[in-house]
Amino acid sequence: MSLALDILTAAYAATIAAGGIIGYVKAGSVPSLAMGVACGTLMMYGAYQMGQDPKNITVSLVTSAVLTGVMGYRFSNSGKFMPAGLVGALSLLMVLRLSYRALGN
């Protein structure tokens, strides 16, 4: 069993999970903890899949697209860059990267 990962996707996954943990520690937000860890775990699984087969982007693309929509919506309602704007922007960049990869292969 190979432990190859797509490094950029794995870093994004760790950032999402860490953000959920920080949201819980700072504000006591259980939904932030649950969704941050859940989305981070899904993205880490996607990073593993991409490490095995670079064309296998479905889990990563869907997860980052959902995060783009949800966090972009939260940013547009609140106007606060942290954390919704940052996560929305990172997620959009990941969607663009994965879309480019899908079209290029």
Backbone as ProteinMPNN parsed JSONL, in Angstrom:
{"seq_chain_A": "MSLALDILTAAYAATIAAGGIIGYVKAGSVPSLAMGVACGTLMMYGAYQMGQDPKNITVSLVTSAVLTGVMGYRFSNSGKFMPAGLVGALSLLMVLRLSYRALGN", "coords_chain_A": {"N_chain_A": [[0.844, -1.178, 0.0], [0.7, 2.08, -0.988], [1.652, 5.299, 0.234], [1.369, 7.666, -1.113], [0.592, 11.065, -1.627], [-1.257, 13.871, -2.887], [0.383, 16.706, -2.472], [-0.3, 19.496, -2.278], [-3.091, 19.405, -2.073], [-3.299, 17.928, 0.281], [-2.169, 19.739, 2.101], [-4.064, 21.782, 1.983], [-6.244, 20.345, 3.002], [-5.362, 19.894, 5.638], [-5.307, 22.54, 6.514], [-8.03, 23.226, 6.442], [-9.096, 21.43, 8.346], [-7.645, 22.258, 10.618], [-8.628, 24.854, 10.843], [-11.293, 24.354, 11.612], [-10.851, 23.221, 14.13], [-9.596, 25.357, 15.447], [-11.723, 27.19, 15.383], [-13.433, 25.929, 17.158], [-11.925, 25.957, 19.548], [-11.5, 28.735, 19.991], [-14.1, 29.906, 19.875], [-15.855, 28.063, 20.812], [-17.372, 26.661, 18.998], [-19.11, 24.034, 18.013], [-20.261, 23.174, 15.541], [-18.324, 24.255, 13.74], [-16.065, 22.762, 14.436], [-16.97, 20.125, 13.84], [-17.625, 20.279, 11.052], [-15.245, 21.294, 9.981], [-13.36, 19.283, 10.597], [-14.608, 17.116, 9.332], [-14.724, 17.94, 6.593], [-11.997, 18.385, 6.181], [-11.049, 15.78, 6.524], [-12.315, 14.473, 4.371], [-11.074, 15.85, 2.268], [-8.422, 15.073, 2.711], [-8.625, 12.365, 2.177], [-9.252, 12.619, -0.518], [-6.816, 13.723, -1.357], [-5.165, 11.537, -0.97], [-6.32, 9.755, -2.828], [-5.728, 11.139, -5.198], [-3.001, 10.971, -5.118], [-2.631, 8.314, -5.695], [-3.83, 8.036, -8.19], [-3.608, 10.494, -10.4], [-5.736, 11.478, -11.905], [-8.002, 11.046, -10.469], [-10.023, 12.976, -9.134], [-12.483, 13.526, -8.059], [-13.644, 13.439, -5.355], [-12.145, 15.433, -4.048], [-12.68, 17.658, -5.676], [-15.49, 17.97, -5.481], [-15.803, 18.371, -2.7], [-14.267, 20.725, -2.271], [-15.691, 22.455, -3.931], [-18.197, 22.572, -2.665], [-17.399, 23.754, -0.241], [-16.506, 26.203, -1.278], [-18.925, 27.349, -2.146], [-20.503, 27.424, 0.266], [-18.876, 28.835, 2.132], [-18.326, 31.115, 0.664], [-20.895, 32.195, 0.48], [-21.377, 32.696, 3.215], [-19.379, 34.618, 3.63], [-20.272, 36.664, 1.934], [-22.588, 37.413, 3.241], [-21.704, 38.196, 5.809], [-19.465, 39.812, 5.443], [-17.04, 39.562, 6.615], [-13.684, 38.755, 6.411], [-12.225, 36.786, 7.754], [-13.313, 33.83, 9.226], [-14.53, 33.012, 6.918], [-14.162, 34.285, 4.371], [-11.465, 33.751, 3.771], [-11.382, 30.907, 3.733], [-13.262, 30.484, 1.73], [-11.937, 31.696, -0.459], [-9.559, 30.147, -0.632], [-10.743, 27.695, -1.175], [-11.974, 28.209, -3.63], [-9.697, 28.622, -5.21], [-8.702, 26.008, -5.097], [-10.736, 24.632, -6.433], [-10.44, 25.764, -8.982], [-7.834, 24.896, -9.596], [-8.173, 22.084, -9.593], [-10.096, 21.812, -11.58], [-8.694, 22.728, -13.796], [-6.788, 20.73, -13.889], [-8.449, 18.559, -14.479], [-9.372, 19.236, -17.027], [-7.016, 19.316, -18.393], [-6.087, 16.72, -18.488]], "CA_chain_A": [[0.0, 0.0, 0.0], [1.494, 3.29, -1.13], [1.146, 6.448, 0.978], [1.533, 8.866, -1.929], [-0.466, 12.069, -1.494], [-1.104, 15.135, -3.586], [0.853, 17.542, -1.362], [-1.069, 20.734, -2.179], [-4.421, 19.046, -1.562], [-3.125, 17.528, 1.679], [-1.966, 20.973, 2.877], [-5.384, 22.414, 2.042], [-7.044, 19.534, 3.928], [-4.894, 20.185, 6.998], [-5.735, 23.903, 6.824], [-9.474, 23.191, 6.709], [-9.291, 20.756, 9.637], [-7.112, 23.139, 11.665], [-9.58, 25.956, 10.993], [-12.415, 23.875, 12.414], [-10.375, 23.056, 15.507], [-9.407, 26.705, 15.992], [-13.061, 27.736, 15.609], [-13.959, 25.342, 18.387], [-11.133, 26.419, 20.692], [-11.695, 30.174, 20.219], [-15.496, 30.331, 20.02], [-16.68, 26.971, 21.31], [-18.288, 26.297, 17.921], [-19.125, 22.606, 17.694], [-20.408, 22.994, 14.088], [-17.032, 24.508, 13.093], [-15.234, 21.588, 14.689], [-17.491, 18.979, 13.099], [-17.508, 20.456, 9.608], [-13.834, 21.442, 9.641], [-12.715, 17.967, 10.632], [-15.224, 16.275, 8.3], [-14.258, 18.381, 5.272], [-10.563, 18.122, 6.139], [-10.879, 14.341, 6.332], [-12.681, 14.184, 2.983], [-10.026, 16.374, 1.4], [-7.232, 14.236, 2.873], [-8.924, 11.161, 1.399], [-9.092, 13.025, -1.912], [-5.376, 13.869, -1.606], [-4.658, 10.174, -1.09], [-6.776, 9.231, -4.113], [-4.972, 11.807, -6.253], [-1.649, 10.426, -5.064], [-2.668, 7.002, -6.326], [-4.191, 8.262, -9.591], [-3.782, 11.945, -10.524], [-7.012, 11.809, -12.548], [-9.09, 10.763, -9.526], [-10.185, 14.248, -8.425], [-13.896, 13.745, -7.762], [-13.903, 13.767, -3.944], [-11.53, 16.725, -3.763], [-13.376, 18.706, -6.415], [-16.827, 18.175, -4.902], [-15.65, 18.94, -1.361], [-13.837, 22.119, -2.362], [-16.779, 23.227, -4.536], [-19.179, 22.81, -1.607], [-16.813, 24.755, 0.657], [-16.52, 27.495, -1.978], [-20.293, 27.876, -2.089], [-20.945, 27.69, 1.639], [-18.083, 29.894, 2.755], [-18.554, 32.325, -0.125], [-22.193, 32.714, 0.926], [-21.184, 33.263, 4.556], [-18.594, 35.843, 3.488], [-21.106, 37.715, 1.337], [-23.55, 37.866, 4.257], [-21.066, 38.813, 6.97], [-18.444, 40.769, 5.048], [-15.82, 39.288, 7.391], [-12.762, 37.904, 5.665], [-11.838, 35.637, 8.58], [-12.623, 32.807, 8.442], [-15.302, 32.625, 5.732], [-13.553, 34.778, 3.139], [-10.22, 33.022, 3.532], [-11.696, 29.524, 3.333], [-13.912, 30.575, 0.422], [-10.915, 31.986, -1.472], [-8.715, 28.948, -0.786], [-11.558, 26.657, -1.804], [-12.119, 28.578, -5.042], [-8.413, 28.311, -5.847], [-8.6, 24.555, -5.232], [-11.656, 24.253, -7.513], [-9.806, 26.151, -10.244], [-6.696, 23.991, -9.816], [-8.655, 20.739, -9.938], [-10.768, 21.915, -12.877], [-7.616, 22.804, -14.782], [-6.203, 19.383, -13.966], [-9.412, 17.688, -15.154], [-9.415, 19.596, -18.445], [-5.701, 19.058, -18.99], [-5.811, 15.276, -18.605]], "C_chain_A": [[0.893, 1.247, 0.0], [0.852, 4.433, -0.355], [1.349, 7.741, 0.205], [0.315, 9.773, -1.784], [-0.202, 13.195, -2.472], [-0.822, 16.169, -2.499], [0.026, 18.814, -1.196], [-2.47, 20.478, -1.626], [-4.343, 18.638, -0.096], [-2.924, 18.751, 2.575], [-3.28, 21.731, 3.038], [-6.285, 21.671, 3.038], [-6.658, 19.822, 5.377], [-5.317, 21.586, 7.434], [-7.213, 23.948, 7.191], [-9.739, 22.554, 8.075], [-8.802, 21.631, 10.787], [-8.045, 24.322, 11.907], [-10.792, 25.561, 11.822], [-12.043, 23.721, 13.878], [-10.18, 24.416, 16.165], [-10.745, 27.373, 16.275], [-13.687, 27.197, 16.884], [-13.244, 25.889, 19.618], [-11.441, 27.883, 21.014], [-13.135, 30.539, 20.554], [-16.404, 29.243, 20.582], [-17.677, 26.464, 20.278], [-18.15, 24.825, 17.557], [-19.368, 22.389, 16.193], [-19.105, 23.261, 13.32], [-16.11, 23.307, 13.249], [-15.68, 20.418, 13.82], [-17.274, 19.121, 11.593], [-16.055, 20.621, 9.174], [-13.126, 20.102, 9.586], [-13.292, 17.055, 9.547], [-14.719, 16.655, 6.907], [-12.754, 18.164, 5.124], [-10.27, 16.652, 5.896], [-11.216, 13.939, 4.901], [-11.591, 14.659, 2.019], [-8.746, 15.548, 1.524], [-7.42, 12.909, 2.128], [-8.768, 11.452, -0.09], [-7.629, 13.184, -2.28], [-4.725, 12.496, -1.771], [-5.043, 9.579, -2.451], [-5.979, 9.836, -5.269], [-3.51, 11.345, -6.273], [-1.556, 9.067, -5.734], [-2.93, 7.113, -7.825], [-4.487, 9.747, -9.757], [-5.09, 12.375, -11.185], [-8.207, 11.642, -11.613], [-9.312, 11.979, -8.618], [-11.589, 14.469, -7.884], [-14.151, 14.175, -6.321], [-13.35, 15.149, -3.609], [-12.283, 17.862, -4.44], [-14.744, 19.002, -5.81], [-16.723, 18.844, -3.525], [-15.24, 20.409, -1.428], [-14.901, 22.995, -3.019], [-17.862, 23.546, -3.5], [-18.656, 23.866, -0.633], [-16.779, 26.141, 0.015], [-17.901, 28.134, -1.871], [-20.718, 28.292, -0.696], [-20.182, 28.868, 2.245], [-18.172, 31.202, 1.968], [-19.864, 32.997, 0.257], [-22.076, 33.367, 2.302], [-20.4, 34.565, 4.503], [-19.447, 36.972, 2.922], [-22.13, 38.245, 2.332], [-22.891, 38.635, 5.39], [-20.091, 39.928, 6.602], [-17.128, 40.582, 5.786], [-14.927, 38.316, 6.621], [-12.371, 36.658, 6.454], [-13.052, 35.088, 9.306], [-13.282, 32.534, 7.086], [-14.649, 33.068, 4.426], [-12.291, 34.03, 2.779], [-10.499, 31.606, 3.044], [-12.382, 29.515, 1.975], [-12.905, 30.806, -0.694], [-10.006, 30.782, -1.708], [-9.468, 27.836, -1.509], [-11.746, 26.945, -3.29], [-10.83, 28.289, -5.805], [-8.245, 26.808, -6.061], [-9.533, 24.062, -6.341], [-11.032, 24.574, -8.868], [-8.644, 25.218, -10.582], [-7.165, 22.62, -10.277], [-9.383, 20.737, -11.279], [-9.747, 21.965, -14.009], [-6.991, 21.431, -14.982], [-7.143, 18.443, -14.733], [-9.449, 17.977, -16.656], [-8.11, 19.282, -19.161], [-5.414, 17.591, -19.219], [-6.716, 14.645, -19.57]], "O_chain_A": [[1.73, 1.428, 0.884], [-0.374, 4.523, -0.295], [1.488, 8.805, 0.809], [-0.829, 9.32, -1.814], [0.944, 13.447, -2.845], [-1.7, 16.472, -1.691], [-0.317, 19.173, -0.07], [-2.97, 21.249, -0.807], [-5.233, 18.972, 0.686], [-3.451, 18.796, 3.686], [-3.569, 22.26, 4.112], [-7.001, 22.296, 3.821], [-7.524, 19.976, 6.238], [-5.65, 21.795, 8.601], [-7.601, 24.628, 8.141], [-10.519, 23.083, 8.867], [-9.47, 21.734, 11.817], [-8.231, 24.744, 13.048], [-11.267, 26.345, 12.644], [-12.831, 24.053, 14.764], [-10.561, 24.604, 17.321], [-10.895, 28.051, 17.291], [-14.383, 27.916, 17.6], [-13.882, 26.242, 20.61], [-11.623, 28.234, 22.179], [-13.376, 31.383, 21.417], [-17.592, 29.478, 20.802], [-18.711, 25.9, 20.637], [-17.201, 24.421, 16.884], [-18.744, 21.503, 15.61], [-18.813, 22.563, 12.349], [-15.453, 22.892, 12.295], [-14.862, 19.794, 13.143], [-16.796, 18.194, 10.939], [-15.672, 20.137, 8.109], [-12.384, 19.817, 8.646], [-12.552, 16.304, 8.912], [-14.329, 15.783, 6.13], [-12.29, 17.796, 4.046], [-9.35, 16.313, 5.151], [-10.49, 13.158, 4.285], [-11.234, 13.954, 1.075], [-8.052, 15.346, 0.527], [-6.48, 12.395, 1.521], [-8.223, 10.638, -0.836], [-7.227, 12.825, -3.388], [-3.842, 12.316, -2.609], [-4.213, 8.981, -3.136], [-5.6, 9.132, -6.205], [-2.869, 11.335, -7.324], [-0.512, 8.712, -6.281], [-2.341, 6.39, -8.627], [-5.527, 10.216, -9.295], [-5.505, 13.524, -11.036], [-9.314, 12.062, -11.949], [-8.848, 12.006, -7.478], [-11.856, 15.519, -7.298], [-14.815, 15.186, -6.094], [-14.023, 15.945, -2.955], [-12.498, 18.913, -3.836], [-15.112, 20.166, -5.647], [-17.472, 19.774, -3.226], [-15.803, 21.244, -0.721], [-15.002, 24.176, -2.687], [-18.382, 24.661, -3.464], [-19.394, 24.771, -0.244], [-17.0, 27.143, 0.695], [-18.026, 29.315, -1.545], [-21.234, 29.392, -0.501], [-20.783, 29.785, 2.804], [-18.101, 32.282, 2.555], [-19.937, 34.222, 0.347], [-22.608, 34.453, 2.53], [-20.705, 35.508, 5.233], [-19.354, 38.111, 3.381], [-22.5, 39.418, 2.267], [-23.449, 39.616, 5.882], [-19.912, 40.877, 7.365], [-16.197, 41.366, 5.599], [-15.343, 37.223, 6.237], [-12.205, 35.585, 5.872], [-13.762, 35.856, 9.956], [-12.682, 31.908, 6.212], [-14.593, 32.292, 3.472], [-12.067, 33.707, 1.613], [-9.918, 31.159, 2.055], [-12.117, 28.638, 1.154], [-13.0, 30.19, -1.756], [-9.717, 30.435, -2.854], [-8.906, 27.128, -2.344], [-11.686, 26.033, -4.115], [-10.869, 27.77, -6.92], [-7.708, 26.38, -7.083], [-9.164, 23.172, -7.108], [-11.085, 23.761, -9.791], [-8.493, 24.801, -11.73], [-6.627, 22.059, -11.232], [-9.295, 19.767, -12.031], [-9.919, 21.324, -15.046], [-6.702, 21.025, -16.108], [-6.69, 17.63, -15.539], [-9.548, 17.053, -17.462], [-8.09, 19.017, -20.363], [-4.583, 17.247, -20.059], [-6.632, 13.438, -19.798]]}, "name": "protein", "num_of_chains": 1, "seq": "MSLALDILTAAYAATIAAGGIIGYVKAGSVPSLAMGVACGTLMMYGAYQMGQDPKNITVSLVTSAVLTGVMGYRFSNSGKFMPAGLVGALSLLMVLRLSYRALGN"}
